[in-house]
Amino acid sequence: MIPGSGGSQRMARLVGLSRAKDMVLRGRRIPAAEALQWGFLTQVVEPDRLDAAADALAAEMVAQPRLALETAKRVLNLGQNASLETALQLEGYAYGMLRGTHDFAEGVRAFGEKRPPRFQAR
């Protein structure tokens, strides 16, 4: 058995070919601390704090402007396998598009007025 759905290829790009081979060829599982160190994870929490940590992350994400999050995710995903030049162009186009949105203007106004922004995904 091998990883499916692109798992081996994504893993090699994320942690390097040597580490990916070590895990895939040996069927080796890695502890949470090592997964965090390698970049598989961004946070490790105790099992009894998992629900609270997930709720806090969700609340943090919901407070962000949806259009910017969707665009940033798309740019990051597409740019990962593109040349740096192409990825930078994609980022520039996305930034230019977002600067013309209502949410961008609202964020700037809210910052100047020292208040929380009210994003509307437009």
Secondary structure, DSSP 8 states (H G I E B T S, - for coil): ----TTHHHHHHHHH-HHHHHHHHHHT----HHHHHHHTS-S----GGGHHHHHHHHHHHHHTS-HHHHHHHHHHHHHHHTS-HHHHHHHHHHHHHHHHTSHHHHHHHHHHHTTS-------
